[in-house]
Amino acid sequence: MSKDIRVRFAPSPTGPLHMGGVRTALYNYLFAKKKGGKFILRLEDTDQTRFVGGAEKYILESLAWCGISPNEGLGSEEQPYGPYRQSERKEIYRQYADQLLESGHAYYAFDTSEELENMRERLKAAGNPSPQYNAITRTSMKNSLSLSAEEVEKRLAAGDPYVIRVKMPRNEEVKFEDIIRGVVVVNTQNLDDKVLFKSDGMPTYHLANIVDDHLMKISHVIRGEEWLPSAPLHVLLYQFLGWDRPEFAHLPLILKPDGNGKLSKRDGDRLGFPVFPLVWENPETGEEASGYRESGYYPEAFVNMMAFLGWNPGTEQEIFDLEGLVEAFDLDRVGKAGARFDPDKTRWFNQQHLRQRTDAELAEELKPMILEAGLNVPERELEEMVGLLKERATFLKEMIQEGAYFFQSPKEYDAKTVSKKWKEDSPALLADLRDELQEIEDWSSENIEARFKAFMEAKEIGFGKIGPVFRLALTGKGMGPSLFDISALLGKEEVMNRLNAGIENIEK
């Protein structure tokens, strides 16, 4: 390629990082990695009134958990174009606002908030539902286009508060190509004179992001669809400042599970799933919102799921690790339509990634959780136990919940199974089975199964008569992995003890 690939993720530290933000970061990361470029992190904190303590740390920790840490900017040792917080770059922006003033593409506006409100109310009363400060209304407002040069100088010398607004051209077409959406054409009649520089001496997002992208040599701006309406203004600002602009790619929205509207921060706990990568506690209210990490999701599964919210590889393959996503990713395969979030599919992704782990890996991950639950860790058999349990588990913690019988004798028995399967002759049948199994010398799954089948044949009974009560006595549950594999792992002495306890304690 003719130019270095440099992309940026530029969140605002106004709270936790939403899934939509993670996906934007992920697509930027995948694109940069695929093209051998740089993935840069900077903070867009020009609006200091919305700053939330702890948000920057949360953003960095979230990206690290996902495995998509930046290789330039915040969180990286490489910082050639720093600082990477806009609040620390305050002195940089004024010269570009002045350049726009001098070239006639921007102007001073002295209107008070009361005067702005009066203008809006006046336009609404005249039948304009969306009043704007634009090429028409600016002529009746207090700005350097409507006031005399002497009046403007006098106001500036007196220190009157002002903002700097872009001077939007009248009735011109702004045309640009978006990698995802194709050619976008907007008439400036539909655009207002946005504020570029605020009265507090800070730039707005529009000016700061253009300047930063230019100075940081950003080649591609990959961001959410919500920024598409701002893109024509940004295209014009590059033009006004005489700069080459980066390529744009506006990502589709992430929609609620019913497809009705954008997935918001409020939807998560209300609908029973996280919308944040990590748990977040509001520093002001103490209110807590759940996170994928704390809910037991693997970061690989979370990232795999996020990648498919708007993109697909064009093949049947759905399970990818991060390296595989880098290899397969292409912005050309990102769709325009909103991507509906499916919590069931998200759990499925975690299940698939859990199954891809070896029994040894899962056993190692499980050990601290077993100890935390106050259970014994059966070192020798743990890998085999994991092998039996993992096909039925979506989360690692479920192996302890579903396989508790591997670590301790059942303290209670599944009431539904007892009600349906425990009959008057069950204690006697179980006692006979115990005596039959007691005869096995070489205690193995195969030998237990052979003796069990011989027992059923001799008694002329089906599996439904003895299998469920055997499982109840061993595990306390109505279903699970192979009874014979469970018995082999528990050992002969433990199986005999549990059968005796079952005969004594299970009642219909």
C-alpha positions in Angstrom: 0.0 0.0 0.0 1.1 3.5 -0.7 0.6 4.7 2.9 1.2 3.3 6.3 -1.9 1.8 7.9 -2.6 3.7 11.1 -6.0 3.3 12.8 -7.2 4.6 16.2 -9.8 3.8 18.8 -10.8 7.0 20.5 -13.3 6.5 23.3 -14.5 9.1 25.8 -13.9 8.3 29.5 -17.5 8.9 30.5 -18.2 5.5 32.0 -17.6 1.8 31.1 -16.8 0.6 27.7 -20.0 -0.7 26.0 -19.9 -3.7 23.7 -20.3 -1.4 20.7 -17.1 0.3 21.7 -15.3 -3.0 22.1 -16.4 -4.0 18.6 -15.1 -0.7 17.2 -11.7 -1.3 18.9 -11.7 -5.0 17.7 -12.4 -4.1 14.0 -9.7 -1.4 14.2 -7.3 -3.9 15.7 -8.0 -6.7 13.2 -7.7 -4.3 10.3 -4.3 -2.9 11.5 -3.0 -6.4 12.3 -4.1 -7.8 8.9 -2.4 -4.9 7.1 0.8 -4.8 9.2 -0.2 -1.4 10.6 -0.6 0.4 14.0 -3.5 0.3 16.4 -3.6 3.5 18.4 -5.5 4.3 21.6 -6.3 7.9 22.5 -8.9 9.5 24.8 -11.4 12.0 23.5 -12.0 13.9 26.8 -12.7 17.4 25.5 -16.0 17.4 27.4 -14.6 17.5 31.0 -18.1 17.8 32.5 -18.8 14.2 31.5 -15.5 12.8 32.8 -15.9 9.7 35.1 -13.1 8.6 37.4 -11.8 5.1 36.7 -13.1 5.0 33.1 -9.7 5.3 31.5 -8.4 2.4 33.6 -11.5 0.4 32.8 -11.0 0.9 29.0 -7.3 -0.2 29.2 -8.2 -3.3 31.3 -11.1 -4.2 29.0 -8.9 -4.1 25.9 -6.1 -6.1 27.6 -8.7 -8.8 28.7 -9.9 -9.0 25.1 -6.3 -9.3 23.9 -6.5 -6.2 21.7 -4.2 -3.8 23.5 -2.9 -0.9 21.4 0.7 -0.9 20.1 0.8 3.0 20.2 -0.7 5.6 22.4 -2.3 5.1 25.9 -1.4 1.7 27.4 1.7 1.5 25.2 5.3 2.5 25.5 5.3 3.8 21.9 4.0 7.3 22.0 5.6 9.3 19.1 2.6 11.6 18.6 1.6 12.2 22.2 0.1 13.3 24.4 -2.8 10.9 23.6 -5.4 12.5 25.9 -7.1 15.4 24.2 -7.4 17.4 27.5 -3.5 17.4 27.5 -3.4 18.6 23.9 -5.4 21.8 24.6 -2.7 24.2 23.3 -2.5 22.4 19.9 -6.0 23.1 18.7 -6.3 26.9 18.8 -4.0 27.5 15.9 -6.2 25.4 13.6 -9.3 27.2 14.8 -7.5 30.5 14.0 -6.5 29.1 10.6 -10.2 28.5 9.8 -11.1 32.0 11.0 -8.4 33.6 8.8 -9.4 31.6 5.7 -13.1 32.6 6.2 -14.3 29.0 6.9 -15.1 29.8 10.6 -16.4 32.8 12.5 -16.9 34.1 16.1 -20.3 33.7 17.6 -21.2 35.8 20.8 -24.8 34.5 21.3 -25.8 33.8 24.9 -27.6 30.6 25.7 -30.7 32.6 26.2 -30.4 34.1 22.7 -29.9 30.7 21.2 -33.0 29.4 23.0 -35.1 32.3 21.8 -33.9 31.6 18.2 -35.0 27.9 18.5 -38.3 28.8 20.0 -38.9 31.4 17.3 -38.2 28.9 14.5 -40.3 26.2 16.1 -43.2 28.7 16.4 -42.8 29.4 12.6 -43.2 25.7 11.9 -39.5 24.5 11.8 -39.3 21.4 13.9 -35.5 21.2 13.8 -34.1 24.7 14.2 -30.5 25.1 13.4 -27.8 27.7 13.5 -27.0 27.8 9.8 -26.5 29.9 6.7 -30.0 31.4 7.1 -30.3 32.0 10.8 -26.7 33.1 11.3 -27.5 36.5 9.7 -29.9 37.4 12.5 -27.6 36.3 15.3 -24.7 38.0 17.1 -21.6 36.8 15.3 -18.6 38.1 13.3 -20.6 37.7 10.0 -23.5 39.8 11.1 -21.7 42.4 13.3 -19.3 45.1 12.1 -15.6 44.5 12.3 -15.3 47.2 14.9 -18.0 45.6 17.1 -16.3 42.2 16.8 -12.9 43.7 17.8 -14.6 45.6 20.7 -16.2 42.4 22.0 -13.0 40.4 21.7 -11.0 43.1 23.5 -13.6 43.2 26.3 -13.3 39.5 26.8 -16.9 38.7 25.9 -17.5 35.0 25.8 -17.6 33.5 22.4 -17.5 30.2 20.5 -16.0 29.6 17.1 -18.4 28.0 14.5 -17.7 26.5 11.1 -19.1 28.5 8.3 -21.0 25.9 6.3 -21.2 26.6 2.6 -24.6 27.2 1.2 -26.2 24.6 -1.1 -23.1 22.6 -1.9 -22.9 18.8 -2.2 -20.4 17.0 0.0 -19.5 13.7 -1.5 -17.2 11.0 -0.1 -16.8 7.2 -0.4 -17.3 5.0 2.7 -15.7 1.6 2.6 -18.8 0.0 4.1 -21.6 2.2 2.7 -20.3 3.2 -0.7 -20.8 6.7 -2.0 -22.4 9.2 0.5 -23.8 12.5 -0.8 -25.1 15.2 1.5 -26.2 18.8 0.7 -24.9 21.5 3.0 -28.4 22.8 3.2 -29.0 20.0 5.7 -25.9 20.8 7.8 -25.6 23.4 10.6 -22.7 25.7 11.6 -21.3 23.4 14.3 -19.3 24.8 17.2 -15.6 24.0 16.7 -14.2 25.8 19.7 -16.0 26.3 23.0 -16.1 29.3 25.3 -14.0 27.3 27.9 -11.1 27.2 25.5 -11.5 23.6 24.6 -12.2 22.3 21.1 -15.3 20.3 20.4 -15.0 16.7 19.2 -15.3 17.8 15.6 -12.2 19.9 15.5 -10.1 17.9 17.9 -10.7 14.6 16.2 -9.8 16.1 12.8 -6.6 17.7 14.1 -5.6 14.6 16.0 -6.2 12.2 13.1 -4.1 14.5 10.9 -1.2 15.0 13.3 -1.2 11.3 14.2 -1.2 10.3 10.5 -4.4 8.2 10.8 -5.0 6.4 7.5 -8.5 4.9 8.2 -11.2 6.1 10.5 -13.3 3.0 11.5 -16.1 4.1 13.8 -19.7 3.6 14.7 -22.6 4.5 12.4 -23.7 7.2 14.9 -20.8 9.3 13.5 -22.0 9.1 9.9 -24.0 12.3 10.1 -20.9 14.1 11.3 -18.7 12.8 8.4 -19.7 15.5 5.8 -18.6 18.2 8.3 -15.3 16.3 8.8 -14.8 15.9 5.1 -15.2 19.7 4.7 -12.8 20.5 7.6 -10.1 18.4 5.9 -10.8 20.4 2.8 -10.8 23.8 4.5 -7.5 23.0 6.3 -5.9 21.8 3.1 -5.2 18.2 4.3 -5.6 14.8 2.8 -8.3 13.0 4.7 -8.3 9.4 5.9 -10.6 6.8 4.5 -13.9 6.3 6.4 -15.7 3.1 7.4 -18.9 3.5 9.5 -19.9 0.3 11.3 -23.5 -0.9 11.6 -25.4 -0.5 14.9 -25.6 -3.4 17.4 -29.3 -3.9 17.9 -31.3 -5.3 20.8 -32.2 -9.0 20.7 -35.6 -8.3 19.3 -34.0 -6.1 16.6 -36.0 -3.1 17.8 -33.5 -0.3 18.3 -29.9 0.1 19.4 -28.6 -2.1 22.2 -28.1 0.4 25.1 -26.4 0.3 28.4 -29.7 0.0 30.2 -30.7 -3.2 28.3 -28.1 -5.5 29.9 -29.2 -6.3 33.4 -32.8 -5.6 32.5 -32.7 -8.4 29.9 -30.4 -10.6 31.9 -27.0 -10.4 30.0 -24.0 -8.2 30.3 -23.4 -5.3 27.8 -19.9 -4.5 29.2 -16.7 -6.6 29.0 -15.9 -6.2 32.7 -18.1 -5.5 35.8 -18.5 -1.8 36.3 -19.3 0.0 39.6 -20.6 3.6 39.2 -18.2 5.6 41.4 -21.0 8.1 42.2 -24.0 5.9 42.9 -22.2 2.6 43.7 -24.6 0.9 41.2 -23.0 -2.2 39.6 -23.4 -3.5 36.1 -22.4 -7.1 35.2 -19.5 -7.9 32.9 -18.6 -10.8 30.6 -15.4 -11.6 32.4 -17.1 -12.0 35.8 -20.0 -13.9 34.2 -17.6 -16.7 33.3 -17.0 -16.0 29.6 -13.7 -16.7 28.0 -12.2 -13.6 26.4 -11.7 -15.5 23.1 -15.4 -16.4 23.1 -16.4 -12.8 23.8 -14.1 -11.5 21.0 -15.3 -14.2 18.6 -18.9 -13.2 19.2 -18.2 -9.5 18.9 -16.5 -10.1 15.5 -19.7 -11.6 14.1 -21.8 -8.6 15.1 -21.7 -7.0 11.7 -19.0 -9.1 9.9 -18.8 -12.6 8.5 -16.0 -14.5 6.9 -18.0 -15.6 3.8 -17.6 -19.3 4.9 -19.4 -21.7 7.2 -16.7 -21.3 9.9 -17.9 -19.6 13.1 -15.2 -20.4 15.7 -12.1 -18.3 15.5 -9.3 -17.4 17.8 -7.8 -13.9 17.6 -5.1 -14.9 15.1 -7.7 -16.6 12.9 -9.9 -13.5 13.0 -6.9 -11.3 11.9 -6.3 -13.7 9.0 -10.0 -13.7 7.9 -11.0 -10.1 8.6 -11.9 -7.8 5.8 -13.8 -4.5 6.0 -15.4 -5.4 2.7 -17.3 -8.1 4.5 -18.8 -5.8 7.1 -22.5 -5.2 6.4 -24.5 -1.9 6.4 -27.5 -3.3 8.3 -27.7 -3.3 12.1 -26.5 -6.5 13.7 -29.0 -8.1 16.2 -27.4 -9.3 19.4 -28.3 -12.8 20.4 -27.5 -13.8 24.1 -28.1 -17.5 23.4 -25.6 -17.4 20.5 -23.2 -15.7 22.8 -23.4 -18.5 25.3 -23.0 -21.0 22.4 -19.7 -19.3 21.5 -18.4 -19.7 25.0 -19.5 -23.4 25.0 -17.6 -24.0 21.8 -14.4 -22.3 23.1 -14.7 -24.3 26.3 -14.9 -27.6 24.4 -11.8 -26.7 22.3 -9.7 -26.6 25.5 -7.8 -29.8 26.4 -8.9 -31.7 29.5 -5.6 -30.8 31.1 -6.1 -27.0 30.5 -9.7 -27.2 31.9 -8.5 -29.1 34.9 -5.9 -26.5 35.7 -8.5 -23.7 35.3 -10.9 -25.6 37.5 -8.6 -26.3 40.5 -8.8 -22.8 42.1 -12.6 -22.8 41.7 -13.0 -26.2 43.3 -10.9 -25.0 46.3 -12.9 -21.8 46.5 -16.0 -23.9 46.7 -14.5 -25.7 49.7 -14.3 -29.0 47.8 -11.4 -31.5 47.6 -9.4 -31.6 44.4 -9.0 -35.2 43.2 -5.7 -34.6 41.5 -5.3 -38.0 39.7 -8.8 -38.2 38.2 -9.6 -34.5 37.6 -8.7 -34.5 33.9 -10.9 -37.5 33.3 -13.8 -35.9 35.3 -13.4 -32.7 33.2 -13.5 -34.9 30.0 -16.9 -36.3 31.1 -18.4 -32.9 32.2 -17.2 -30.5 29.5 -19.7 -31.7 26.8 -22.6 -30.6 28.9 -21.1 -27.3 30.2 -21.3 -23.8 28.8 -19.2 -22.2 31.5 -16.4 -23.6 33.6 -18.2 -22.9 36.8 -21.0 -25.2 35.7 -18.7 -28.2 35.9 -18.6 -27.7 39.6 -22.3 -27.2 39.9 -23.2 -30.1 37.6 -20.4 -32.4 38.7 -20.4 -31.7 42.5 -20.9 -35.4 43.0 -17.3 -36.0 41.8 -16.0 -34.1 44.8 -18.5 -35.1 47.5 -21.3 -37.6 48.1 -24.8 -36.3 47.2 -26.5 -34.5 50.2 -29.9 -34.4 48.5 -31.6 -36.2 45.6 -33.4 -34.7 42.6 -37.0 -34.5 43.7 -38.4 -34.8 40.2 -36.5 -38.0 39.4 -37.3 -39.5 42.8 -41.0 -38.8 42.2 -41.0 -40.4 38.8 -38.4 -43.3 39.1 -38.1 -44.3 42.7 -40.6 -47.2 43.2 -41.4 -49.5 46.1 -39.0 -52.2 44.9 -36.2 -49.7 44.1 -34.3 -50.2 47.4 -34.2 -54.0 47.0 -33.2 -53.7 43.3 -30.4 -51.2 44.3 -29.2 -53.6 47.0 -29.1 -56.5 44.5 -27.1 -54.3 42.0 -24.7 -53.3 44.8 -24.1 -57.0 45.6 -23.6 -57.7 41.9 -21.1 -54.9 41.4 -19.3 -55.9 44.6 -18.1 -59.0 42.7 -16.1 -57.0 40.2 -12.4 -57.5 40.7 -11.0 -55.3 37.9 -12.9 -52.1 38.5 -13.2 -50.4 35.1 -15.9 -48.7 33.1 -16.1 -51.6 30.6 -16.4 -54.2 33.4 -19.0 -52.2 35.3 -21.1 -51.8 32.1 -20.9 -55.5 31.3 -21.9 -56.5 34.8 -24.8 -53.9 34.8 -26.2 -55.3 31.6 -25.9 -58.9 32.8 -27.8 -57.8 35.9 -30.6 -56.3 33.9 -30.9 -59.4 31.7 -31.0 -61.7 34.7 -33.7 -59.6 36.4 -35.5 -59.2 33.0 -35.8 -55.4 33.5 -35.0 -52.4 31.2 -32.6 -49.6 31.8 -35.4 -47.3 32.9 -36.1 -49.5 35.9 -32.6 -49.5 37.4 -30.5 -46.9 35.5 -32.2 -43.7 37.0 -32.1 -45.0 40.6 -28.5 -46.1 40.2 -27.7 -42.5 39.0 -29.7 -41.0 41.9 -27.7 -42.9 44.4 -24.3 -42.1 42.8 -24.9 -38.4 41.9 -28.2 -37.2 43.3 -29.1 -36.1 39.8 -31.5 -37.3 37.1 -29.1 -37.0 34.2 -25.4 -36.6 33.4 -22.5 -38.4 31.8 -22.1 -42.2 31.5 -22.9 -44.0 34.7 -20.2 -46.5 34.1 -17.5 -43.8 33.5 -18.7 -42.0 36.7 -18.5 -45.2 38.7 -15.0 -46.0 37.4 -13.8 -42.6 38.4 -15.4 -42.6 41.9 -13.8 -46.0 42.7 -15.4 -49.2 44.0 -15.4 -48.3 47.7 -17.1 -44.9 47.1 -19.7 -46.4 44.8 -20.6 -49.1 47.4 -20.9 -46.4 50.1 -23.2 -44.3 47.9 -25.4 -47.2 47.0 -25.8 -48.0 50.7 -26.6 -44.3 51.4 -29.1 -44.3 48.6 -30.9 -47.4 49.8 -31.2 -45.8 53.2 -32.0 -42.2 52.3 -33.8 -42.0 49.0 -37.5 -41.9 49.6 -40.4 -41.4 47.2 
